[in-house]
C-alpha cells in the first residue's frame, strides 16, 4: 500500500442525494470474526452484488484481520468497501473490567460492543492504533479473573484516537442498550451525551432488527432519544450469516466456539434467524416508522472513503522497506545507498575470487575467458536491482546474515530462486555460484513482473531467535513483527467438531472421518462425490446427514489465529502505521493481516527459517575438528573444502540408507534415489525437482531414469536445447 487516500466527500452543508429504495449494511461479521461470523468474504460480495447494493461494511469482532481481503474483494465486485470493527469497549479500562464479578444475582458484563467505521486515511490509522493498543496494552491474566477477551478499549483510548471515525452505539450488548435494559437509563444517557460531545454528527444510535423483544424495546427508547436530543439513528441487522437457512449452522459454529453441545430437541422458535444479510426492501419495511434510520446508512456510506494506493506514479509497487544504514550512519546523514550497494557488491565478488572454491576455477586455462562473464553478469544484476528499487532489500538481508555468521550461528547456503543471483553470492547472502551451476537471475527478479524478491534464509533452529533479536535491536521493536496465520475448519477437522457438538460418540465421528478419501486438501463435497460408502452412510443415518450438512456449511471458515513459521516484517515506520497488530496467546506480537494481505499493502516479509539440519552439520564439523590430529586437513575442516564428487557419498545415497539426511529421508525419496543412482551434484538437484506432485504424476520420472541408464534414447526436439537439457537427459525439468 501503501498509502491510504480519502476521496472527496460531499461538500459541507450539502446533503447527498438519497435513494429511498436503497440500503447499506453497516454491521457485518465475516469469517474473520473467528468462530462467530459464518460469512465468507467472497460469498458476501456475491450476495451484495445480487441484491444490487452499492456499498457494505466489515465490522469483525475486535479485529481488522479481514480488512484487506474485504477491500480487494469489494473492488473486484465494484462495491464500495467500508472498513470498520466492532470493538470490545470497557469505558473504565481493562483492569477494572477484568476485576468485575457477579454482583448478587445479577451479572455485570466486563465489556460492551461498539461499532467504529473509518471515514478516511486518518480514521483508518486511528482504528489501527485503537485495535493494536487494545491488544498490546492488555493486562496479563491474573489468578481468579474470569476467562475471555482481555483486549479491551477504554474511553481514554477511544477519545485519543477517535478522530475521523464514525461510532454506532452497538448491538444489544452495547453499553447504552445494556443500561437501558437494566433500568439504568440515566447512566445510559450520560454515555450517549459523552459520545455526542466527542463525535458530534459522527455518532449514531444503532437500531437493530434481530427479532428479540429486548431489542425492540431498546429501539423504541433510542429512537425517542434520537428525536429529543437531535442525535441521528441508523438501522443495522448485525449480520453473522447470509441466509435465514444458515442460522442453524451458525448456532453449531457458536457451540464449537464455546465447547457446548447442540440441543436437538430445543423448540425451533428459540433458534435466532434474523442475523442475516437482509434485502434493502425488507430493511426499509421493518424500519419504516423510524424516520431516517435507513437513509442514514446511505449517508454514512457517503462519508466513508478509504482508498488504498498500491502503486506509485510510475506504476511500481509501493513498499515500506526500512532504509538500510551501515554502522555509524545516522538517519539524518547524507547517505548514498545505491553507491554503497555497488561498492559492497563489487568488493564482495573480489573477495569470492580469493576463496578456496575458486582455486580450481582460476587455475583452468580458460579462466581469462570466464572471469569477464562474472563482471558483466554482476553489472547487469546491479542495474536491474537498482531499477526495481531493491538495493536496500539486499543490504538488509546481507547485514543480518553476516551478523549471524560472525556470531557463529550456522546459516544455510541458500535455497529457492535467490540462489540464482550473483549479487547475493557476492554479498554472502548465498554460498552458491550461480554461473558455475547455470542458474538464472531472472527467476528471482524479473523486470517484466516486478514483485518484491524473497530470500528464504535458513538458520540453526536453536539460534534463529538471536538473529530476530538482532533485527529488532537494529530497526526498533515497533518496526519488526511476525506475521499472523489463520487455521481453517477443513474437512476432517470440521467433521469432528460438528460431530462433537451434535453428540456423536468418538467411534461414530471416527467412522465418518475415515470414510473421507485420503487426499490432500479434500473437500466434503468432493468426498461425497468420490466415496459411495459416505453417501450410503448419509442416506441411512439421519444424524450423519445433519452432521455432514452443517459441516459443509462451515467448511473453510477460520477457526483460530497462529503465527507464520518463518516470516518477519521489517518497516521504516512503526508497523501499526500501515497495519494493525495482534497479540497471540503466548504473548507474540504479529500483524493482523496474513502474509498475502501484508504484501498487498507494501509490507516486506523476510523469511527466517529454523533448520535443525544446520545444527546437526555444525555439531558434526566440530566433532571432526575435535577428533583430528593436529596438522591434518581434518583439524581445520570446512564445508567449503569438501569434495562434492566423492563416489562413496553417492553410493550411500543410491543405497537408500539416508535416514536423517535432509530432503532425502522420506521413503519416497529413498526409493527415487535407489532408482536413479545419482553420481553427480546435478543428479541430486534433479532428484529434488522430480519429487514433486507435477513430475511424479506426469511420467517424467520414468523418462528421466530410463534416459540416464540408457534404456531410452535422449532426444532434443530442437538441437539448440542440447546444451541446456544435457544435465537432465533431455527432460524439461526446471522452470528456467
C-alpha positions in Angstrom: 0.0 0.0 0.0 0.9 1.7 0.6 -0.9 4.8 1.2 -4.4 5.4 2.1 -6.3 8.2 0.3 -9.6 9.7 1.0 -12.0 10.5 -1.8 -13.7 13.9 -1.9 -16.8 13.7 0.3 -19.9 15.6 -0.2 -19.2 19.4 0.3 -20.0 20.7 3.8 -23.5 21.9 4.2 -24.8 19.9 1.2 -26.9 16.8 1.6 -26.0 13.9 -0.7 -28.9 12.6 -2.8 -30.5 9.7 -1.0 -32.3 6.9 -2.9 -35.4 5.8 -0.9 -35.1 2.2 -2.1 -31.5 1.6 -1.2 -29.8 0.4 2.0 -26.2 -0.3 3.1 -25.4 -2.9 5.7 -23.0 -1.3 8.3 -22.7 -4.1 10.8 -21.4 -7.3 9.3 -19.3 -10.2 10.8 -17.3 -12.3 8.3 -15.3 -15.4 8.8 -12.6 -13.2 10.4 -14.8 -13.0 13.5 -13.3 -16.3 14.4 -15.9 -19.0 15.2 -18.5 -16.2 15.4 -19.1 -15.0 11.8 -20.2 -17.5 9.2 -19.8 -15.3 6.1 -17.1 -16.0 3.6 -15.8 -12.7 2.1 -16.3 -13.8 -1.5 -19.8 -15.0 -0.8 -20.6 -11.7 0.9 -19.9 -9.8 -2.3 -21.8 -12.3 -4.5 -24.8 -11.7 -2.3 -24.3 -7.9 -2.1 -24.0 -7.7 -5.9 -27.0 -10.0 -6.4 -29.0 -7.6 -4.1 -27.8 -4.6 -6.1 -26.3 -2.9 -3.0 -23.6 -0.4 -3.8 -21.6 -0.5 -0.5 -21.2 -2.7 2.5 -19.1 -2.6 5.8 -16.9 -5.1 7.5 -17.1 -4.9 11.4 -15.5 -8.1 12.7 -15.2 -8.5 16.5 -12.2 -6.7 17.9 -10.0 -7.1 14.9 -9.2 -5.9 11.4 -8.0 -9.4 10.2 -10.1 -9.3 7.1 -9.9 -5.6 6.1 -7.5 -6.0 3.1 -9.2 -9.3 1.9 -12.5 -7.5 2.2 -11.2 -4.3 0.4 -9.8 -6.2 -2.5 -12.9 -8.4 -2.9 -15.1 -5.2 -2.8 -13.0 -3.5 -5.6 -13.2 -6.6 -7.7 -17.0 -6.7 -7.3 -17.3 -2.9 -7.9 -18.9 -2.4 -4.4 -17.8 0.4 -2.1 -15.9 -1.1 0.9 -16.5 0.4 4.4 -13.7 -0.6 6.8 -14.7 -0.9 10.4 -14.6 -3.0 13.6 -16.9 -4.0 16.5 -14.6 -3.3 19.4 -14.9 -4.6 22.9 -15.4 -1.4 24.9 -14.7 -1.1 28.7 -15.2 2.6 29.5 -13.3 2.4 32.8 -10.4 0.4 31.4 -9.4 -3.3 31.1 -8.1 -3.6 34.7 -11.5 -2.5 36.2 -13.4 -4.6 33.7 -11.4 -7.8 34.3 -12.0 -7.5 38.1 -15.8 -7.5 37.6 -17.6 -10.5 39.1 -21.1 -11.5 39.9 -23.0 -8.8 41.8 -25.5 -10.7 43.8 -27.8 -12.5 41.4 -27.1 -10.0 38.6 -24.2 -10.5 36.2 -22.4 -7.3 35.1 -20.6 -7.7 31.8 -16.9 -6.9 31.7 -17.2 -5.1 28.4 -19.6 -3.9 25.8 -19.7 -3.9 22.0 -19.2 -0.7 20.0 -19.0 -0.3 16.2 -16.4 2.0 14.6 -16.2 2.9 10.9 -13.3 4.6 9.1 -14.1 7.9 7.3 -10.7 8.3 5.6 -6.9 7.8 5.9 -6.7 9.3 9.4 -9.7 7.2 10.6 -8.1 4.0 9.3 -4.8 4.8 11.0 -6.6 5.7 14.2 -8.6 2.5 14.2 -5.3 0.6 13.7 -4.0 2.3 16.8 -7.1 1.6 18.9 -7.2 -2.1 18.0 -3.5 -2.6 18.3 -3.2 -0.9 21.7 -6.1 -2.9 23.0 -4.0 -6.0 22.4 -0.5 -4.7 23.3 -1.7 -3.0 26.5 -4.0 -5.8 27.7 -3.2 -6.7 31.3 -1.7 -10.2 31.8 -4.0 -12.9 33.2 -4.4 -13.0 37.0 -5.4 -15.9 39.1 -9.1 -15.7 39.9 -10.0 -13.5 37.0 -12.7 -14.7 34.5 -11.5 -16.2 31.2 -12.3 -14.4 28.0 -11.2 -11.5 25.9 -8.6 -9.2 27.5 -8.0 -6.8 24.6 -10.4 -4.1 25.7 -10.7 -0.4 24.6 -11.3 2.2 27.3 -12.8 5.6 27.0 -9.4 7.3 27.1 -8.1 5.3 24.2 -11.2 5.9 22.2 -11.0 9.6 23.0 -7.3 9.8 22.0 -7.8 8.1 18.6 -11.4 8.9 17.9 -10.9 11.5 15.1 -12.3 10.6 11.7 -14.2 7.6 13.0 -18.0 7.1 12.9 -19.4 5.4 16.0 -22.6 3.3 16.2 -23.9 2.6 19.7 -23.8 -1.2 19.1 -25.9 -4.3 19.4 -27.9 -5.3 22.5 -24.5 -6.0 24.2 -23.5 -2.3 23.7 -23.1 -0.1 26.7 -26.2 2.1 26.0 -28.6 -0.8 25.2 -27.4 -2.8 28.2 -28.0 0.1 30.6 -31.5 0.7 29.1 -32.4 -3.0 29.7 -31.1 -2.9 33.3 -33.1 0.2 34.2 -30.0 2.5 34.2 -31.4 5.0 31.8 -29.7 8.0 33.4 -26.3 6.2 33.1 -27.2 5.3 29.5 -28.0 8.9 28.7 -24.6 10.0 30.3 -22.9 7.7 27.9 -24.9 9.0 24.9 -24.0 12.6 25.8 -20.3 11.7 26.1 -20.4 10.1 22.6 -22.3 13.0 21.2 -19.9 15.5 22.6 -16.8 13.6 21.4 -18.0 12.5 18.0 -20.7 15.1 17.1 -22.6 14.2 13.9 -20.5 11.1 13.6 -22.2 9.3 16.5 -25.3 7.3 15.7 -27.8 5.5 17.8 -28.0 1.9 16.4 -31.4 0.4 15.9 -31.3 -3.3 15.1 -33.6 -5.9 13.5 -32.9 -9.1 15.4 -36.4 -10.4 16.3 -35.6 -10.2 20.0 -38.3 -8.4 22.2 -35.5 -6.8 24.3 -34.1 -5.3 21.1 -37.5 -3.9 20.1 -37.7 -2.1 23.5 -34.2 -0.7 23.0 -35.1 0.5 19.6 -38.1 2.4 20.9 -36.1 4.1 23.6 -33.2 5.0 21.3 -35.5 6.4 18.7 -37.2 8.6 21.2 -33.8 9.9 22.4 -32.8 10.5 18.8 -35.8 12.8 18.3 -35.5 14.5 21.6 -31.7 15.2 21.6 -31.0 15.7 17.9 -28.9 12.5 17.5 -29.2 10.6 14.3 -30.2 6.9 14.4 -29.2 4.2 11.9 -30.6 0.8 11.1 -28.5 -2.4 11.1 -29.1 -6.1 11.4 -25.8 -7.4 13.0 -25.2 -9.9 10.1 -23.4 -13.1 11.0 -24.6 -15.3 8.1 -26.0 -14.7 4.6 -29.4 -16.5 4.6 -32.0 -17.5 7.1 -31.3 -21.1 6.3 -27.7 -20.6 7.6 -28.9 -19.9 11.2 -28.7 -23.5 12.5 -25.2 -24.0 11.0 -24.2 -20.7 12.7 -25.6 -22.0 16.0 -23.4 -25.1 15.6 -20.4 -22.7 15.0 -21.2 -20.9 18.2 -21.3 -24.3 20.0 -17.8 -25.1 18.6 -16.5 -21.8 19.9 -17.9 -22.3 23.4 -17.4 -26.1 23.7 -21.1 -26.8 24.1 -23.4 -29.5 22.6 -26.4 -28.6 20.4 -29.8 -29.5 21.9 -31.6 -31.3 19.2 -34.9 -31.1 21.0 -35.0 -27.4 21.5 -38.0 -25.5 20.1 -37.2 -24.2 16.6 -38.7 -20.8 17.7 -35.6 -20.4 20.0 -33.2 -20.5 17.1 -32.5 -16.9 16.0 -32.9 -16.5 12.3 -32.7 -12.7 11.9 -28.9 -12.2 11.9 -28.7 -12.5 8.1 -28.0 -10.1 5.2 -31.5 -8.8 4.6 -32.6 -7.2 1.3 -33.0 -3.4 1.2 -36.8 -3.7 0.7 -37.1 -5.8 3.8 -35.0 -3.4 5.9 -37.0 -0.4 4.6 -40.2 -2.2 5.6 -39.0 -3.2 9.0 -37.8 0.3 9.9 -40.5 2.3 8.1 -41.6 4.1 11.3 -38.1 5.0 12.3 -37.7 8.1 10.2 -34.2 8.4 8.7 -32.8 5.1 10.0 -32.4 3.5 6.6 -31.5 6.8 4.8 -28.6 7.3 7.3 -27.0 4.0 6.1 -26.5 5.7 2.7 -25.3 9.0 4.3 -22.8 7.1 6.4 -21.6 5.2 3.3 -21.1 8.5 1.6 -18.9 9.7 4.5 -16.7 6.7 4.4 -14.0 6.9 1.7 -10.8 4.8 2.3 -8.7 4.1 -0.8 -5.5 2.1 -0.7 -2.9 3.0 -3.2 -0.7 0.0 -4.2 1.5 1.6 -6.9 3.4 4.8 -7.3 3.0 7.3 -10.2 5.4 5.2 -12.3 3.2 2.1 -11.8 5.7 0.4 -9.5 4.5 -1.4 -6.3 5.0 0.7 -3.1 7.0 -1.0 -0.4 7.5 0.2 3.2 11.1 -1.1 3.4 13.4 0.3 6.0 16.2 2.4 4.6 19.4 0.5 5.2 22.1 2.3 7.0 25.5 0.8 7.8 27.0 1.0 11.3 27.8 4.6 12.2 25.4 6.2 9.6 22.5 8.1 11.3 19.0 8.8 9.9 19.8 12.4 9.2 23.1 11.7 7.5 23.5 12.2 3.7 24.0 8.6 2.7 24.1 7.3 -0.9 22.6 3.8 -0.6 23.0 2.8 -4.3 26.6 3.8 -4.4 27.3 1.9 -1.1 25.4 -1.1 -2.6 27.5 -1.2 -5.7 30.8 -0.8 -3.8 29.9 -3.6 -1.3 28.9 -6.0 -4.1 31.9 -5.4 -6.2 34.2 -5.8 -3.2 32.4 -8.9 -2.3 32.9 -10.5 -5.7 36.7 -9.8 -5.4 36.6 -11.5 -2.0 34.9 -14.5 -3.5 37.7 -14.8 -6.2 40.2 -15.3 -3.3 38.3 -18.2 -1.7 39.2 -21.8 -1.8 36.3 -22.7 -4.2 37.9 -20.5 -6.9 41.4 -22.1 -6.8 40.5 -24.7 -9.4 38.4 -22.3 -11.5 41.3 -19.7 -11.7 43.8 -22.4 -12.5 41.8 -23.5 -15.5 43.2 -22.5 -18.9 40.0 -20.7 -19.9 39.7 -18.5 -16.7 40.6 -15.5 -18.7 37.5 -16.1 -20.8 35.3 -16.9 -17.9 36.2 -14.1 -15.5 34.6 -11.3 -17.7 31.3 -13.2 -17.5 31.3 -12.7 -13.7 31.8 -9.0 -14.0 29.3 -8.4 -16.8 26.7 -10.6 -15.0 27.3 -8.6 -11.8 26.8 -5.3 -13.5 23.7 -6.5 -15.3 22.1 -7.7 -12.0 23.1 -4.5 -10.2 21.4 -2.4 -12.8 18.2 -4.5 -12.6 18.2 -4.4 -8.8 18.7 -0.6 -8.7 16.0 -0.1 -11.4 13.4 -2.0 -9.4 14.4 -0.3 -6.1 15.6 -3.4 -4.2 19.1 -2.3 -3.4 18.2 -1.8 0.3 16.5 -5.2 0.5 19.7 -7.0 -0.5 21.7 -5.0 2.0 19.3 -5.7 4.9 19.4 -9.4 4.2 23.2 -9.4 3.8 23.5 -7.5 7.1 21.7 -9.9 9.3 23.3 -12.9 7.6 26.8 -11.5 8.1 25.9 -10.7 11.8 24.8 -14.4 12.3 27.9 -15.8 10.7 30.2 -13.5 12.9 28.3 -14.8 15.9 28.9 -18.4 14.9 25.3 -19.1 14.0 25.1 -21.7 11.2 23.4 -20.2 8.1 22.2 -22.2 5.1 24.0 -21.8 1.7 20.8 -20.6 0.0 17.7 -22.1 -1.5 15.0 -21.1 -3.9 15.3 -18.7 -6.8 17.5 -16.3 -4.7 20.4 -18.8 -5.3 20.4 -17.6 -8.9 21.7 -14.2 -8.0 25.4 -13.4 -8.4 24.9 -10.2 -6.3 23.5 -12.4 -3.5 26.6 -14.6 -3.8 28.9 -11.6 -3.8 27.2 -10.2 -0.6 27.5 -13.6 1.0 23.7 -13.9 1.3 24.1 -17.3 -0.6 27.2 -19.5 -1.0 26.2 -20.9 -4.4 28.0 -19.7 -7.5 25.1 -19.2 -10.0 27.4 -19.2 -13.0 29.0 -22.5 -12.1 25.6 -24.1 -11.8 23.9 -22.3 -14.7 21.3 -20.6 -12.5 19.2 -17.7 -13.9 18.9 -14.4 -12.1 15.6 -13.7 -13.9 13.9 -16.4 -11.8 14.4 -14.1 -8.8 13.9 -10.6 -10.2 12.1 -10.1 -13.5 11.7 -6.6 -14.8 8.6 -7.7 -16.7 6.9 -8.8 -13.5 8.1 -6.6 -10.7 7.5 -8.0 -7.2 9.5 -8.0 -4.1 12.2 -10.6 -4.1 12.1 -13.2 -1.3 15.2 -14.8 0.1 14.4 -18.0 2.1 17.3 -17.9 4.7 17.9 -21.0 6.8 19.4 -20.5 10.3 20.3 -23.0 13.0 17.0 -23.9 14.7 18.4 -23.3 18.2 19.7 -19.8 17.5 17.2 -18.4 15.0 15.7 -16.2 17.7 19.1 -14.5 18.2 19.0 -13.2 14.6 15.5 -11.9 15.0 16.5 -10.2 18.3 19.4 -8.5 16.4 17.0 -7.2 13.7 14.6 -5.9 16.4 17.6 -4.1 18.1 18.7 -2.6 14.8 15.4 -1.4 13.4 13.3 -1.0 16.6 10.7 -3.2 18.3 7.8 -1.2 16.8 9.2 -1.8 13.3 9.7 -5.5 13.5 6.9 -8.1 13.9 5.9 -11.6 12.9 3.0 -12.5 10.7 -0.4 -14.0 11.6 -1.8 -17.1 10.0 -5.4 -18.5 10.1 -6.3 -22.1 10.7 -9.3 -23.2 8.8 -12.1 -25.6 9.6 -11.0 -28.1 6.9 -12.9 -31.3 6.0 -11.7 -33.7 8.7 -11.5 -31.1 11.5 -14.9 -29.6 10.8 -16.5 -33.0 10.7 -15.0 -33.9 14.1 -16.0 -30.5 15.5 -19.6 -30.7 14.3 -19.9 -34.4 15.3 -18.8 -33.5 18.9 -21.3 -30.6 19.0 -24.1 -32.8 17.9 -23.4 -35.5 20.4 -21.8 -38.2 18.2 -19.5 -40.6 20.1 -15.8 -40.7 19.2 -16.5 -44.0 17.4 -19.3 -42.5 15.3 -17.3 -39.5 14.3 -14.3 -41.7 13.5 -16.4 -43.8 11.1 -17.4 -40.7 9.2 -13.9 -39.1 9.1 -12.3 -42.4 8.0 -14.7 -42.5 5.0 -13.1 -39.3 3.6 -10.7 -40.1 0.8 -7.0 -39.8 1.8 -6.3 -36.7 -0.4 -4.5 -33.5 0.4 -7.0 -30.6 0.9 -10.0 -32.8 0.2 -13.3 -31.0 0.5 -16.5 -32.6 1.8 -18.4 -32.1 -1.4 -15.6 -33.8 -3.3 -15.6 -36.6 -0.7 -19.3 -37.2 -1.1 -18.9 -37.4 -4.8 -16.0 -39.8 -4.7 -16.9 -42.1 -1.9 -20.1 -44.2 -2.3 -19.8 -45.6 1.3 -20.1 -42.0 2.6 -23.2 -41.3 0.6 -24.7 -44.6 1.8 -24.0 -43.7 5.5 -25.7 -40.3 5.0 -28.7 -42.0 3.4 -29.1 -44.5 6.3 -28.3 -42.3 9.3 -30.2 -39.0 9.7 -27.8 -37.7 12.3 -24.8 -38.4 10.0 -26.7 -36.5 7.3 -27.2 -33.5 9.5 -23.5 -33.5 10.6 -22.4 -33.5 7.0 -24.9 -30.7 6.1 -23.7 -28.5 8.9 -20.0 -29.4 8.3 -20.4 -28.4 4.6 -21.8 -25.1 5.6 -19.0 -24.3 8.0 -16.1 -25.8 6.0 -13.4 -23.3 5.1 -14.3 -20.8 7.9 -11.4 -19.7 10.1 -11.1 -21.4 13.4 -8.0 -19.8 15.1 -5.1 -17.4 14.6 -1.5 -18.6 14.7 2.0 -17.4 13.7 3.8 -17.8 10.4 6.6 -20.3 10.9 9.3 -18.0 9.4 8.0 -14.7 8.2 9.1 -11.4 9.8 8.0 -7.9 8.7 10.5 -5.1 8.9 9.4 -1.5 8.2 10.8 2.1 8.1 8.0 3.5 10.3 6.2 1.6 13.1 4.3 -1.4 11.6 1.0 0.0 13.1 1.3 2.9 10.6 0.2 0.5 7.9 -1.3 -2.5 9.6 -2.9 -3.2 13.0 -1.2 -5.7 15.4 -2.5 -8.6 17.3 -1.1 -10.4 20.4 -1.3 -14.2 20.4 -2.0 -16.4 23.4 1.8 -16.8 24.1 2.3 -13.0 24.0 3.8 -12.9 20.5 3.0 -9.7 18.6 2.0 -10.3 15.0 0.4 -8.4 12.1 -3.4 -8.6 11.9 -3.0 -9.2 8.1 -1.8 -12.5 6.8 1.2 -12.6 4.5 -0.7 -12.1 1.3 -2.6 -9.0 2.7 0.6 -7.7 4.3 2.4 -7.9 0.9 -0.5 -6.1 -0.8 -0.2 -3.1 1.5 3.6 -3.0 0.8 4.9 -4.7 3.9 8.0 -6.8 3.1 8.4 -10.3 4.5 11.8 -11.7 5.5 11.9 -15.4 6.0 14.0 -16.6 9.0 13.7 -20.4 8.7 14.8 -22.6 11.5 16.5 -25.8 10.2 17.7 -28.5 12.6 19.9 -29.9 9.9 22.2 -26.9 10.1 22.6 -27.5 13.8 23.5 -31.2 13.2 26.0 -30.2 10.5 27.6 -27.6 12.8 28.0 -30.2 15.5 29.4 -32.7 13.0 32.1 -30.2 11.9 33.1 -29.5 15.5 33.4 -33.2 16.2 35.6 -33.8 13.1 37.9 -31.0 14.2 37.9 -32.1 17.8 38.9 -35.7 16.9 41.5 -34.8 14.3 45.3 -35.0 14.8 46.9 -31.5 14.8 48.3 -30.5 11.4 45.9 -32.8 9.5 43.4 -31.4 7.0 40.6 -32.6 9.3 41.8 -30.3 12.1 40.8 -27.3 10.0 37.9 -28.9 8.2 35.5 -26.6 6.5 32.4 -27.3 4.3 33.9 -25.1 1.6 36.8 -27.6 1.2 34.5 -30.7 0.9 34.7 -32.9 -2.2 31.4 -32.7 -4.0 32.4 -35.6 -6.3 33.0 -38.2 -3.6 31.8 -41.5 -5.1 31.3 -43.0 -1.6 28.7 -40.4 -0.8 26.8 -41.0 -4.0 26.9 -44.8 -3.3 25.5 -44.2 0.2 22.6 -42.0 -1.2 22.0 -44.6 -4.0 21.6 -47.3 -1.4 18.7 -45.6 0.2 20.4 -45.6 3.6 19.6 -41.9 4.2 17.7 -41.8 7.5 18.0 -38.3 8.9 19.6 -36.8 5.8 17.8 -33.5 4.9 15.4 -33.8 1.9 16.2 -37.5 1.1 15.0 -39.2 4.2 11.4 -40.0 3.3 10.5 -43.4 1.9 9.5 -41.9 -1.4 12.8 -40.1 -1.8 14.8 -43.1 -0.8 13.1 -45.1 -3.4 13.7 -42.4 -6.1 17.4 -42.2 -5.2 17.7 -46.0 -5.4 16.1 -46.0 -8.9 18.1 -43.0 -10.2 21.5 -44.0 -8.7 22.8 -40.4 -8.7 26.5 -39.9 -9.4 26.8 -36.1 -9.6 25.6 -33.0 -7.8 23.4 -32.3 -10.9 21.6 -35.6 -10.4 20.9 -34.7 -6.7 19.5 -31.4 -7.9 17.3 -33.2 -10.4 16.0 -35.6 -7.8 14.8 -32.7 -5.6 12.9 -31.3 -8.6 11.5 -34.6 -9.7 10.0 -35.4 -6.3 7.0 -33.1 -6.7 3.4 -33.7 -7.5 3.6 -32.5 -11.1 6.6 -34.6 -12.3 5.5 -37.6 -10.2 2.2 -37.7 -11.9 3.4 -37.0 -15.5 5.7 -39.9 -16.3 8.6 -37.5 -16.3 10.4 -39.5 -13.6 10.4 -42.7 -15.6 11.7 -40.9 -18.7 14.5 -39.3 -16.7 15.5 -42.7 -15.1 15.4 -44.6 -18.4 17.4 -42.0 -20.3 20.0 -41.8 -17.5 20.5 -45.5 -17.6 20.5 -45.8 -21.4 17.1 -47.6 -21.7 15.6 -44.7 -23.6 17.1 -42.6 -26.4 17.9 -39.0 -25.4 16.2 -36.7 -27.9 16.1 -33.0 -28.3 13.2 -31.5 -30.2 15.4 -28.6 -31.2 19.1 -29.1 -31.5 19.8 -25.8 -29.6 18.3 -27.3 -26.5 21.1 -29.9 -26.2 23.4 -27.6 -24.2 20.5 -26.6 -21.9 19.0 -30.0 -21.3 22.1 -32.3 -21.3 22.2 -32.4 -17.5 18.6 -33.6 -17.3 18.9 -36.1 -20.2 16.6 -34.0 -22.5 13.8 -33.8 -19.9 12.5 -30.2 -19.4 12.6 -30.3 -15.6 13.3 -26.8 -14.4 11.3 -23.6 -14.8 14.5 -21.9 -16.1 
